[in-house]
Amino acid sequence: MSGYIRAAFLVRKALIDEEWRAGEEVVGVITLVYDHHQRQLQDKLTAIQHDHHDRIVSATHVYMGHHNCLEVIIVKGEAREIREMADLLKAAKGVKSGELTAASTGRKL
């Protein structure tokens, strides 16, 4: 990656990080990989998403084999609330991998 491209990437990332720190309306993606055989996990993940339904733009569920599922949740809302929901989902017993990817609404970029 050239120095110019890297610098542009770092500037954009700093602007996105500032949006999230400022608590503004943000967008992001929560990615989860979990074992669907884990007792009551699917119900727990669904309940958390229903509790935060006003922040969910879209959700996609992908079957990755006999045991594992991938859930991709596109979210929009106040940064604090998005982080809270992501933390609840990622902390659920049986979630093997969880990540919140911060993005920008594009208003300030």
Buried (B, 14 or more C-beta within 10 A) or exposed (E): EEEEEEEEEEEEEEEBEEBBEEEBEBBBBBBBBBBBEBEEBBEBBEEBBEEBEEBBEEBEEEEEEEEBBBBBBBBBBEBEBBBBBBEBBBEBEBBEEBEBEBBBEEEEE
